[in-house]
């Protein structure tokens, strides 16, 4: 069996690099780690740190003005896990980012709120509940593998 230990990054194409860096780096607080440039010196990608093991790659030069709708083929949304959703949403609102969905309970038992980046990429903010469906499934899978 293939042993995958996690995922390293999510990569998005954006229409306006400066506007996206303002959103992700300056307002959400993901530090810029590095930039890679094309041969002509233009930015090929910017690497932002979410955690020590998870990153966001931002590529400029998107062809469309907006990400496809929620029911289009492809990645539907990104989800960032949050320790304190109330404090995080208050900070996000103070940074001038509107919630597209206020805090609510998800079907999985977790609390969630939603935002969009400047290109319309949907972002779920999720506070994991101690007995959410994901943790229940993890415990079941671990018990079955014994």
DRENTORKOL-3810 file (N, C-alpha, C; in nm, 4 decimals):
REM DRENTORKOL-3810
@n.u->0.0841; n.v->-0.1185; n.w->0.0000; ca.u->0.0000; ca.v->0.0000; ca.w->0.0000; c.u->0.0883; c.v->0.1244; c.w->0.0000
@n.u->0.0473; n.v->0.2246; n.w->-0.0739; ca.u->0.1163; ca.v->0.3523; ca.w->-0.0780; c.u->0.1045; c.v->0.4197; c.w->0.0573
@n.u->0.2147; n.v->0.4646; n.w->0.1119; ca.u->0.2145; ca.v->0.5275; ca.w->0.2448; c.u->0.2232; c.v->0.6782; c.w->0.2284
@n.u->0.1081; n.v->0.7451; n.w->0.2297; ca.u->0.1034; ca.v->0.8913; ca.w->0.2243; c.u->0.0923; c.v->0.9400; c.w->0.3682
@n.u->0.1755; n.v->1.0344; n.w->0.4057; ca.u->0.1781; ca.v->1.0815; ca.w->0.5445; c.u->0.1044; c.v->1.2131; c.w->0.5645
@n.u->0.0543; n.v->1.2724; n.w->0.4588; ca.u->-0.0190; ca.v->1.3978; ca.w->0.4696; c.u->-0.0140; c.v->1.4693; c.w->0.3364
@n.u->-0.0654; n.v->1.5885; n.w->0.3331; ca.u->-0.0495; ca.v->1.6694; ca.w->0.2126; c.u->0.0350; c.v->1.7899; c.w->0.2494
@n.u->0.1136; n.v->1.8347; n.w->0.1541; ca.u->0.2095; ca.v->1.9399; ca.w->0.1818; c.u->0.1579; c.v->2.0803; c.w->0.1581
@n.u->0.0812; n.v->2.0969; n.w->0.0495; ca.u->0.0341; ca.v->2.2313; ca.w->0.0187; c.u->-0.0889; c.v->2.2273; c.w->-0.0698
@n.u->-0.1546; n.v->2.3393; n.w->-0.0737; ca.u->-0.2608; ca.v->2.3668; ca.w->-0.1693; c.u->-0.2076; c.v->2.4789; c.w->-0.2569
@n.u->-0.2290; n.v->2.4679; n.w->-0.3877; ca.u->-0.1828; ca.v->2.5702; ca.w->-0.4812; c.u->-0.3038; c.v->2.6340; c.w->-0.5483
@n.u->-0.3045; n.v->2.7660; n.w->-0.5524; ca.u->-0.4133; ca.v->2.8376; ca.w->-0.6186; c.u->-0.3558; c.v->2.9353; c.w->-0.7204
@n.u->-0.4314; n.v->2.9580; n.w->-0.8266; ca.u->-0.3997; ca.v->3.0617; ca.w->-0.9252; c.u->-0.4818; c.v->3.1836; c.w->-0.8898
@n.u->-0.4224; n.v->3.3009; n.w->-0.8988; ca.u->-0.4918; ca.v->3.4246; ca.w->-0.8623; c.u->-0.4762; c.v->3.5278; c.w->-0.9733
@n.u->-0.5694; n.v->3.6209; n.w->-0.9783; ca.u->-0.5638; ca.v->3.7248; ca.w->-1.0809; c.u->-0.4715; c.v->3.8392; c.w->-1.0416
@n.u->-0.4630; n.v->3.8687; n.w->-0.9128; ca.u->-0.3864; ca.v->3.9838; ca.w->-0.8651; c.u->-0.3037; c.v->3.9395; c.w->-0.7448
@n.u->-0.1749; n.v->3.9180; n.w->-0.7648; ca.u->-0.0883; ca.v->3.8668; ca.w->-0.6591; c.u->-0.0869; c.v->3.9586; c.w->-0.5374
@n.u->-0.0744; n.v->4.0871; n.w->-0.5577; ca.u->-0.0689; ca.v->4.1814; ca.w->-0.4444; c.u->-0.1975; c.v->4.1750; c.w->-0.3624
@n.u->-0.3103; n.v->4.1683; n.w->-0.4295; ca.u->-0.4393; ca.v->4.1609; ca.w->-0.3601; c.u->-0.4514; c.v->4.0297; c.w->-0.2816
@n.u->-0.4040; n.v->3.9215; n.w->-0.3385; ca.u->-0.4093; ca.v->3.7922; ca.w->-0.2692; c.u->-0.3135; c.v->3.7878; c.w->-0.1512
@n.u->-0.1949; n.v->3.8471; n.w->-0.1663; ca.u->-0.1015; ca.v->3.8525; ca.w->-0.0536; c.u->-0.1562; c.v->3.9406; c.w->0.0581
@n.u->-0.2242; n.v->4.0484; n.w->0.0239; ca.u->-0.2893; ca.v->4.1298; ca.w->0.1258; c.u->-0.3889; c.v->4.0454; c.w->0.2046
@n.u->-0.4649; n.v->3.9630; n.w->0.1364; ca.u->-0.5657; ca.v->3.8790; ca.w->0.2006; c.u->-0.5016; c.v->3.7694; c.w->0.2865
@n.u->-0.4182; n.v->3.6849; n.w->0.2257; ca.u->-0.3646; ca.v->3.5673; ca.w->0.2950; c.u->-0.2516; c.v->3.6008; c.w->0.3920
@n.u->-0.1589; n.v->3.6817; n.w->0.3485; ca.u->-0.0421; ca.v->3.7134; ca.w->0.4309; c.u->-0.0740; c.v->3.8220; c.w->0.5328
@n.u->-0.1276; n.v->3.9343; n.w->0.4850; ca.u->-0.1431; ca.v->4.0504; ca.w->0.5721; c.u->-0.2656; c.v->4.0428; c.w->0.6617
@n.u->-0.3766; n.v->3.9895; n.w->0.6110; ca.u->-0.4986; ca.v->3.9888; ca.w->0.6924; c.u->-0.5236; c.v->3.8551; c.w->0.7620
@n.u->-0.4963; n.v->3.7426; n.w->0.6941; ca.u->-0.5123; ca.v->3.6145; ca.w->0.7625; c.u->-0.3883; c.v->3.5769; c.w->0.8438
@n.u->-0.2741; n.v->3.6345; n.w->0.8098; ca.u->-0.1534; ca.v->3.6153; ca.w->0.8902; c.u->-0.0664; c.v->3.4969; c.w->0.8535
@n.u->-0.0742; n.v->3.4487; n.w->0.7292; ca.u->0.0141; ca.v->3.3405; ca.w->0.6864; c.u->0.1458; c.v->3.4018; c.w->0.6401
@n.u->0.2560; n.v->3.3762; n.w->0.7112; ca.u->0.3826; ca.v->3.4393; ca.w->0.6744; c.u->0.4354; c.v->3.3927; c.w->0.5380
@n.u->0.4952; n.v->3.4855; n.w->0.4671; ca.u->0.5588; ca.v->3.4504; ca.w->0.3410; c.u->0.6899; c.v->3.3796; c.w->0.3712
@n.u->0.7073; n.v->3.2621; n.w->0.3112; ca.u->0.8287; ca.v->3.1835; ca.w->0.3320; c.u->0.9310; c.v->3.2078; c.w->0.2223
@n.u->0.8843; n.v->3.2071; n.w->0.0967; ca.u->0.9777; ca.v->3.2222; ca.w->-0.0137; c.u->0.9017; c.v->3.2575; c.w->-0.1405
@n.u->0.9772; n.v->3.3059; n.w->-0.2389; ca.u->0.9255; ca.v->3.3327; ca.w->-0.3724; c.u->1.0170; c.v->3.2645; c.w->-0.4720
@n.u->0.9564; n.v->3.2145; n.w->-0.5756; ca.u->1.0320; ca.v->3.1616; ca.w->-0.6881; c.u->1.0000; c.v->3.2494; c.w->-0.8081
@n.u->1.1035; n.v->3.2843; n.w->-0.8828; ca.u->1.0872; ca.v->3.3752; ca.w->-0.9956; c.u->1.1092; c.v->3.3045; c.w->-1.1278
@n.u->1.0441; n.v->3.3569; n.w->-1.2300; ca.u->1.0683; ca.v->3.3137; ca.w->-1.3672; c.u->1.2026; c.v->3.3694; c.w->-1.4131
@n.u->1.2501; n.v->3.3225; n.w->-1.5268; ca.u->1.3781; ca.v->3.3699; ca.w->-1.5812; c.u->1.3792; c.v->3.5206; c.w->-1.6038
@n.u->1.2635; n.v->3.5798; n.w->-1.6323; ca.u->1.2568; ca.v->3.7244; ca.w->-1.6558; c.u->1.2472; c.v->3.8059; c.w->-1.5265
@n.u->1.2518; n.v->3.7378; n.w->-1.4108; ca.u->1.2463; ca.v->3.8051; ca.w->-1.2820; c.u->1.1068; c.v->3.8203; c.w->-1.2246
@n.u->1.0053; n.v->3.7930; n.w->-1.3033; ca.u->0.8683; ca.v->3.8022; ca.w->-1.2521; c.u->0.8408; c.v->3.6872; c.w->-1.1552
@n.u->0.7459; n.v->3.7080; n.w->-1.0685; ca.u->0.7131; ca.v->3.6067; ca.w->-0.9672; c.u->0.6429; c.v->3.4884; c.w->-1.0317
@n.u->0.6954; n.v->3.3681; n.w->-1.0069; ca.u->0.6312; ca.v->3.2458; ca.w->-1.0528; c.u->0.5332; c.v->3.1979; c.w->-0.9471
@n.u->0.5771; n.v->3.1983; n.w->-0.8178; ca.u->0.4896; ca.v->3.1601; ca.w->-0.7090; c.u->0.5393; c.v->3.2188; c.w->-0.5784
@n.u->0.4481; n.v->3.2334; n.w->-0.4852; ca.u->0.4793; ca.v->3.2748; ca.w->-0.3480; c.u->0.4322; c.v->3.1631; c.w->-0.2566
@n.u->0.5183; n.v->3.1239; n.w->-0.1646; ca.u->0.4916; ca.v->3.0154; ca.w->-0.0705; c.u->0.4588; c.v->3.0763; c.w->0.0648
@n.u->0.3395; n.v->3.0476; n.w->0.1177; ca.u->0.2990; ca.v->3.0973; ca.w->0.2495; c.u->0.2901; c.v->2.9807; c.w->0.3470
@n.u->0.3242; n.v->3.0060; n.w->0.4721; ca.u->0.3200; ca.v->2.9033; ca.w->0.5765; c.u->0.1854; c.v->2.9086; c.w->0.6475
@n.u->0.1161; n.v->2.7957; n.w->0.6514; ca.u->-0.0034; ca.v->2.7816; ca.w->0.7340; c.u->0.0388; c.v->2.7185; c.w->0.8668
@n.u->0.1091; n.v->2.6048; n.w->0.8589; ca.u->0.1745; ca.v->2.5423; ca.w->0.9746; c.u->0.3123; c.v->2.4982; c.w->0.9267
@n.u->0.3892; n.v->2.4350; n.w->1.0136; ca.u->0.5206; ca.v->2.3861; ca.w->0.9725; c.u->0.5107; c.v->2.2754; c.w->0.8679
@n.u->0.3938; n.v->2.2131; n.w->0.8542; ca.u->0.3759; ca.v->2.1033; ca.w->0.7599; c.u->0.2781; c.v->2.1332; c.w->0.6470
@n.u->0.2114; n.v->2.2466; n.w->0.6503; ca.u->0.1097; ca.v->2.2798; ca.w->0.5508; c.u->0.1329; c.v->2.4212; c.w->0.4972
@n.u->0.1231; n.v->2.4316; n.w->0.3652; ca.u->0.1574; ca.v->2.5574; ca.w->0.3000; c.u->0.0526; c.v->2.5929; c.w->0.1948
@n.u->0.0531; n.v->2.7176; n.w->0.1558; ca.u->-0.0313; ca.v->2.7660; ca.w->0.0480; c.u->0.0603; c.v->2.8248; c.w->-0.0581
@n.u->0.0513; n.v->2.7725; n.w->-0.1803; ca.u->0.1254; ca.v->2.8270; ca.w->-0.2931; c.u->0.0310; c.v->2.9176; c.w->-0.3703
@n.u->0.0772; n.v->3.0378; n.w->-0.3993; ca.u->-0.0025; ca.v->3.1321; ca.w->-0.4762; c.u->0.0696; c.v->3.1607; c.w->-0.6069
@n.u->0.0033; n.v->3.1270; n.w->-0.7173; ca.u->0.0557; ca.v->3.1501; ca.w->-0.8513; c.u->-0.0198; c.v->3.2659; c.w->-0.9146
@n.u->0.0483; n.v->3.3712; n.w->-0.9588; ca.u->-0.0210; ca.v->3.4784; ca.w->-1.0313; c.u->-0.0552; c.v->3.4331; c.w->-1.1732
@n.u->-0.1413; n.v->3.5117; n.w->-1.2383; ca.u->-0.1688; ca.v->3.4891; ca.w->-1.3799; c.u->-0.2922; c.v->3.4067; c.w->-1.4101
@n.u->-0.3898; n.v->3.4040; n.w->-1.3197; ca.u->-0.5126; ca.v->3.3292; ca.w->-1.3477; c.u->-0.5819; c.v->3.3864; c.w->-1.4713
@n.u->-0.6422; n.v->3.2989; n.w->-1.5484; ca.u->-0.7091; ca.v->3.3396; ca.w->-1.6720; c.u->-0.8493; c.v->3.3928; c.w->-1.6490
@n.u->-0.9142; n.v->3.3520; n.w->-1.5410; ca.u->-1.0517; ca.v->3.3929; ca.w->-1.5140; c.u->-1.0556; c.v->3.4945; c.w->-1.4013
@n.u->-1.1635; n.v->3.5706; n.w->-1.3974; ca.u->-1.1794; ca.v->3.6705; ca.w->-1.2914; c.u->-1.2166; c.v->3.6094; c.w->-1.1574
@n.u->-1.2754; n.v->3.4897; n.w->-1.1592; ca.u->-1.3289; ca.v->3.4324; ca.w->-1.0369; c.u->-1.3208; c.v->3.2809; c.w->-1.0425
@n.u->-1.2984; n.v->3.2188; n.w->-0.9279; ca.u->-1.2978; ca.v->3.0733; ca.w->-0.9171; c.u->-1.4347; c.v->3.0190; c.w->-0.9577
@n.u->-1.4400; n.v->2.8958; n.w->-1.0100; ca.u->-1.5691; ca.v->2.8402; ca.w->-1.0493; c.u->-1.6612; c.v->2.8222; c.w->-0.9288
@n.u->-1.7897; n.v->2.8113; n.w->-0.9551; ca.u->-1.8894; ca.v->2.7979; ca.w->-0.8484; c.u->-1.8743; c.v->2.6708; c.w->-0.7664
@n.u->-1.9502; n.v->2.6635; n.w->-0.6601; ca.u->-1.9376; ca.v->2.5531; ca.w->-0.5636; c.u->-1.9685; c.v->2.4179; c.w->-0.6244
@n.u->-2.0429; n.v->2.4109; n.w->-0.7336; ca.u->-2.0775; ca.v->2.2814; ca.w->-0.7910; c.u->-1.9947; c.v->2.2469; c.w->-0.9149
@n.u->-1.8909; n.v->2.3244; n.w->-0.9449; ca.u->-1.8052; ca.v->2.2973; ca.w->-1.0610; c.u->-1.7078; c.v->2.1835; c.w->-1.0291
@n.u->-1.6555; n.v->2.1217; n.w->-1.1348; ca.u->-1.5504; ca.v->2.0214; ca.w->-1.1168; c.u->-1.4287; c.v->2.0877; c.w->-1.0542
@n.u->-1.3513; n.v->2.0110; n.w->-0.9813; ca.u->-1.2286; ca.v->2.0629; ca.w->-0.9223; c.u->-1.2419; c.v->2.0778; c.w->-0.7717
@n.u->-1.1474; n.v->2.1441; n.w->-0.7136; ca.u->-1.1474; ca.v->2.1640; ca.w->-0.5686; c.u->-1.2662; c.v->2.2531; c.w->-0.5319
@n.u->-1.3433; n.v->2.2103; n.w->-0.4340; ca.u->-1.4632; ca.v->2.2830; ca.w->-0.3936; c.u->-1.4302; c.v->2.3962; c.w->-0.2980
@n.u->-1.3428; n.v->2.3693; n.w->-0.2007; ca.u->-1.3042; ca.v->2.4716; ca.w->-0.1038; c.u->-1.1814; c.v->2.4252; c.w->-0.0261
@n.u->-1.1203; n.v->2.5188; n.w->0.0446; ca.u->-1.0140; ca.v->2.4885; ca.w->0.1401; c.u->-1.0754; c.v->2.4963; c.w->0.2782
@n.u->-1.0241; n.v->2.4182; n.w->0.3702; ca.u->-1.0721; ca.v->2.4233; ca.w->0.5077; c.u->-0.9527; c.v->2.4434; c.w->0.5996
@n.u->-0.9601; n.v->2.5484; n.w->0.6801; ca.u->-0.8576; ca.v->2.5732; ca.w->0.7813; c.u->-0.9173; c.v->2.5392; c.w->0.9165
@n.u->-0.8480; n.v->2.4536; n.w->0.9929; ca.u->-0.8960; ca.v->2.4207; ca.w->1.1267; c.u->-0.8562; c.v->2.5331; c.w->1.2214
@n.u->-0.9467; n.v->2.5638; n.w->1.3120; ca.u->-0.9351; ca.v->2.6791; ca.w->1.4010; c.u->-0.9527; c.v->2.6313; c.w->1.5448
@n.u->-0.8702; n.v->2.6804; n.w->1.6374; ca.u->-0.8864; ca.v->2.6460; ca.w->1.7789; c.u->-1.0040; c.v->2.7188; c.w->1.8421
@n.u->-1.0191; n.v->2.8474; n.w->1.8125; ca.u->-1.1240; ca.v->2.9305; ca.w->1.8725; c.u->-1.1933; c.v->3.0068; c.w->1.7604
@n.u->-1.3035; n.v->2.9520; n.w->1.7129; ca.u->-1.3723; ca.v->3.0097; ca.w->1.5978; c.u->-1.4298; c.v->3.1476; c.w->1.6274
@n.u->-1.4790; n.v->3.1688; n.w->1.7484; ca.u->-1.5340; ca.v->3.3002; ca.w->1.7822; c.u->-1.4269; c.v->3.4084; c.w->1.7753
@n.u->-1.3123; n.v->3.3826; n.w->1.8359; ca.u->-1.2034; ca.v->3.4808; ca.w->1.8347; c.u->-1.1492; c.v->3.5002; c.w->1.6932
@n.u->-1.1384; n.v->3.3917; n.w->1.6172; ca.u->-1.0853; ca.v->3.4008; ca.w->1.4815; c.u->-1.1783; c.v->3.4799; c.w->1.3914
@n.u->-1.3081; n.v->3.4542; n.w->1.3985; ca.u->-1.4003; ca.v->3.5291; ca.w->1.3129; c.u->-1.4049; c.v->3.6765; c.w->1.3528
@n.u->-1.3914; n.v->3.7054; n.w->1.4817; ca.u->-1.3864; ca.v->3.8460; ca.w->1.5241; c.u->-1.2626; c.v->3.9142; c.w->1.4661
@n.u->-1.1483; n.v->3.8458; n.w->1.4691; ca.u->-1.0244; ca.v->3.9018; ca.w->1.4132; c.u->-1.0362; c.v->3.9194; c.w->1.2626
@n.u->-1.0967; n.v->3.8215; n.w->1.1958; ca.u->-1.1136; ca.v->3.8292; ca.w->1.0508; c.u->-1.2029; c.v->3.9471; c.w->1.0134
@n.u->-1.3129; n.v->3.9626; n.w->1.0860; ca.u->-1.4025; ca.v->4.0755; ca.w->1.0596; c.u->-1.3307; c.v->4.2082; c.w->1.0842
@n.u->-1.2508; n.v->4.2149; n.w->1.1907; ca.u->-1.1759; ca.v->4.3370; ca.w->1.2207; c.u->-1.0738; c.v->4.3680; c.w->1.1113
@n.u->-1.0262; n.v->4.2646; n.w->1.0411; ca.u->-0.9306; ca.v->4.2831; ca.w->0.9314; c.u->-1.0012; c.v->4.3201; c.w->0.8009
@n.u->-1.1334; n.v->4.3343; n.w->0.8067; ca.u->-1.2081; ca.v->4.3772; ca.w->0.6886; c.u->-1.2511; c.v->4.2647; c.w->0.5968
@n.u->-1.2491; n.v->4.1414; n.w->0.6465; ca.u->-1.2928; ca.v->4.0271; ca.w->0.5664; c.u->-1.4336; c.v->3.9894; c.w->0.6111
@n.u->-1.5249; n.v->3.9884; n.w->0.5165; ca.u->-1.6639; ca.v->3.9543; ca.w->0.5475; c.u->-1.6822; c.v->3.8031; c.w->0.5509
@n.u->-1.7616; n.v->3.7576; n.w->0.6450; ca.u->-1.8001; ca.v->3.6169; ca.w->0.6457; c.u->-1.9081; c.v->3.5972; c.w->0.5397
@n.u->-1.8958; n.v->3.4910; n.w->0.4614; ca.u->-2.0023; ca.v->3.4579; ca.w->0.3668; c.u->-2.1070; c.v->3.3698; c.w->0.4329
@n.u->-2.0739; n.v->3.3135; n.w->0.5477; ca.u->-2.1669; ca.v->3.2373; ca.w->0.6299; c.u->-2.1235; c.v->3.2540; c.w->0.7748
@n.u->-2.2139; n.v->3.2998; n.w->0.8576; ca.u->-2.1841; ca.v->3.3153; ca.w->1.0002; c.u->-2.1593; c.v->3.1787; c.w->1.0636
@n.u->-2.1135; n.v->3.1772; n.w->1.1859; ca.u->-2.0845; ca.v->3.0532; ca.w->1.2578; c.u->-2.2114; c.v->2.9697; c.w->1.2685
@n.u->-2.1952; n.v->2.8415; n.w->1.2358; ca.u->-2.3060; ca.v->2.7473; ca.w->1.2488; c.u->-2.2493; c.v->2.6090; c.w->1.2775
@n.u->-2.3365; n.v->2.5194; n.w->1.3190; ca.u->-2.2992; ca.v->2.3803; ca.w->1.3452; c.u->-2.3104; c.v->2.3022; c.w->1.2145
@n.u->-2.2042; n.v->2.2320; n.w->1.1769; ca.u->-2.2063; ca.v->2.1492; ca.w->1.0570; c.u->-2.2665; c.v->2.0127; c.w->1.0851
@n.u->-2.3013; n.v->1.9413; n.w->0.9815; ca.u->-2.3574; ca.v->1.8072; ca.w->0.9968; c.u->-2.2603; c.v->1.7105; c.w->1.0623
@n.u->-2.1307; n.v->1.7424; n.w->1.0554; ca.u->-2.0283; ca.v->1.6565; ca.w->1.1149; c.u->-2.0075; c.v->1.6834; c.w->1.2635
@n.u->-2.0822; n.v->1.7800; n.w->1.3199; ca.u->-2.0695; ca.v->1.8125; ca.w->1.4620; c.u->-1.9703; c.v->1.9229; c.w->1.4913
@n.u->-1.9072; n.v->1.9773; n.w->1.3899; ca.u->-1.8097; ca.v->2.0844; ca.w->1.4079; c.u->-1.8746; c.v->2.2200; c.w->1.3841
@n.u->-1.8185; n.v->2.3227; n.w->1.4475; ca.u->-1.8623; ca.v->2.4601; ca.w->1.4211; c.u->-1.7843; c.v->2.5112; c.w->1.3016
@n.u->-1.8526; n.v->2.5902; n.w->1.2185; ca.u->-1.7876; ca.v->2.6398; ca.w->1.0980; c.u->-1.8384; c.v->2.7780; c.w->1.0620
@n.u->-1.7538; n.v->2.8505; n.w->0.9909; ca.u->-1.7897; ca.v->2.9767; ca.w->0.9273; c.u->-1.7188; c.v->2.9750; c.w->0.7925
@n.u->-1.7620; n.v->3.0643; n.w->0.7019; ca.u->-1.7073; ca.v->3.0644; ca.w->0.5668; c.u->-1.6677; c.v->3.2052; c.w->0.5242
@n.u->-1.5586; n.v->3.2098; n.w->0.4452; ca.u->-1.5134; ca.v->3.3336; ca.w->0.3830; c.u->-1.4751; c.v->3.3015; c.w->0.2385
@n.u->-1.4496; n.v->3.4047; n.w->0.1601; ca.u->-1.3964; ca.v->3.3883; ca.w->0.0248; c.u->-1.2751; c.v->3.4773; c.w->0.0098
@n.u->-1.1769; n.v->3.4289; n.w->-0.0680; ca.u->-1.0620; ca.v->3.5137; ca.w->-0.0985; c.u->-1.0989; c.v->3.6082; c.w->-0.2133
@n.u->-1.0096; n.v->3.6985; n.w->-0.2517; ca.u->-1.0431; ca.v->3.7958; ca.w->-0.3566; c.u->-1.0798; c.v->3.7342; c.w->-0.4918
@n.u->-1.0378; n.v->3.6095; n.w->-0.5168; ca.u->-1.0697; ca.v->3.5429; ca.w->-0.6425; c.u->-1.1921; c.v->3.4520; c.w->-0.6317
@n.u->-1.2596; n.v->3.4542; n.w->-0.5176; ca.u->-1.3792; ca.v->3.3733; ca.w->-0.5008; c.u->-1.3543; c.v->3.2311; c.w->-0.4559
@n.u->-1.2300; n.v->3.1983; n.w->-0.4173; ca.u->-1.2036; ca.v->3.0659; ca.w->-0.3610; c.u->-1.2698; c.v->3.0582; c.w->-0.2237
@n.u->-1.3496; n.v->2.9549; n.w->-0.2050; ca.u->-1.4225; ca.v->2.9391; ca.w->-0.0796; c.u->-1.3325; c.v->2.8776; c.w->0.0270
@n.u->-1.3437; n.v->2.9318; n.w->0.1487; ca.u->-1.2607; ca.v->2.8878; ca.w->0.2604; c.u->-1.3509; c.v->2.8602; c.w->0.3789
@n.u->-1.3445; n.v->2.7374; n.w->0.4277; ca.u->-1.4170; ca.v->2.6993; ca.w->0.5488; c.u->-1.3238; c.v->2.7170; c.w->0.6680
@n.u->-1.3744; n.v->2.7751; n.w->0.7726; ca.u->-1.3032; ca.v->2.7863; ca.w->0.9000; c.u->-1.3739; c.v->2.6903; c.w->0.9952
@n.u->-1.3047; n.v->2.5886; n.w->1.0437; ca.u->-1.3696; ca.v->2.4819; ca.w->1.1194; c.u->-1.3053; c.v->2.4621; c.w->1.2564
@n.u->-1.3886; n.v->2.4664; n.w->1.3579; ca.u->-1.3472; ca.v->2.4346; ca.w->1.4942; c.u->-1.3938; c.v->2.2927; c.w->1.5232
@n.u->-1.2969; n.v->2.2019; n.w->1.5367; ca.u->-1.3280; ca.v->2.0598; ca.w->1.5557; c.u->-1.3839; c.v->2.0358; c.w->1.6958
@n.u->-1.4981; n.v->1.9688; n.w->1.7018; ca.u->-1.5596; ca.v->1.9317; ca.w->1.8291; c.u->-1.4940; c.v->1.8033; c.w->1.8805
@n.u->-1.4819; n.v->1.7878; n.w->2.0129; ca.u->-1.4150; ca.v->1.6690; ca.w->2.0673; c.u->-1.4768; c.v->1.5362; c.w->2.0221
@n.u->-1.6066; n.v->1.5330; n.w->1.9975; ca.u->-1.6706; ca.v->1.4084; ca.w->1.9562; c.u->-1.7311; c.v->1.4196; c.w->1.8160
@n.u->-1.6672; n.v->1.4970; n.w->1.7281; ca.u->-1.7185; ca.v->1.5143; ca.w->1.5919; c.u->-1.7097; c.v->1.3829; c.w->1.5136
@n.u->-1.7776; n.v->1.3780; n.w->1.4022; ca.u->-1.7790; ca.v->1.2566; ca.w->1.3207; c.u->-1.6394; c.v->1.2169; c.w->1.2730
@n.u->-1.5535; n.v->1.3141; n.w->1.2430; ca.u->-1.4181; ca.v->1.2820; ca.w->1.1984; c.u->-1.3410; c.v->1.2077; c.w->1.3077
@n.u->-1.3466; n.v->1.2584; n.w->1.4308; ca.u->-1.2750; ca.v->1.1920; ca.w->1.5406; c.u->-1.3354; c.v->1.0561; c.w->1.5715
@n.u->-1.4670; n.v->1.0424; n.w->1.5607; ca.u->-1.5310; ca.v->0.9122; ca.w->1.5799; c.u->-1.4808; c.v->0.8126; c.w->1.4753
@n.u->-1.4716; n.v->0.8574; n.w->1.3503; ca.u->-1.4238; ca.v->0.7706; ca.w->1.2428; c.u->-1.2775; c.v->0.7325; c.w->1.2625
@n.u->-1.1958; n.v->0.8257; n.w->1.3081; ca.u->-1.0542; ca.v->0.7949; ca.w->1.3347; c.u->-1.0423; c.v->0.6860; c.w->1.4415
@n.u->-1.1194; n.v->0.7012; n.w->1.5504; ca.u->-1.1162; ca.v->0.5996; ca.w->1.6560; c.u->-1.1617; c.v->0.4633; c.w->1.6036
@n.u->-1.2647; n.v->0.4606; n.w->1.5192; ca.u->-1.3132; ca.v->0.3355; ca.w->1.4614; c.u->-1.2065; c.v->0.2736; c.w->1.3718
@n.u->-1.1438; n.v->0.3532; n.w->1.2845; ca.u->-1.0406; ca.v->0.3004; ca.w->1.1957; c.u->-0.9212; c.v->0.2463; c.w->1.2735
@n.u->-0.8832; n.v->0.3131; n.w->1.3784; ca.u->-0.7703; ca.v->0.2654; ca.w->1.4605; c.u->-0.8070; c.v->0.1344; c.w->1.5292
@n.u->-0.9306; n.v->0.1229; n.w->1.5781; ca.u->-0.9747; ca.v->-0.0001; ca.w->1.6438; c.u->-0.9794; c.v->-0.1165; c.w->1.5448
@n.u->-1.0221; n.v->-0.0888; n.w->1.4218; ca.u->-1.0301; ca.v->-0.1933; ca.w->1.3192; c.u->-0.8934; c.v->-0.2402; c.w->1.2740
@n.u->-0.7914; n.v->-0.1560; n.w->1.2843; ca.u->-0.6576; ca.v->-0.1938; ca.w->1.2369; c.u->-0.5782; c.v->-0.2709; c.w->1.3401
@n.u->-0.6334; n.v->-0.2885; n.w->1.4570; ca.u->-0.5604; ca.v->-0.3630; ca.w->1.5617; c.u->-0.5710; c.v->-0.5114; c.w->1.5450
END
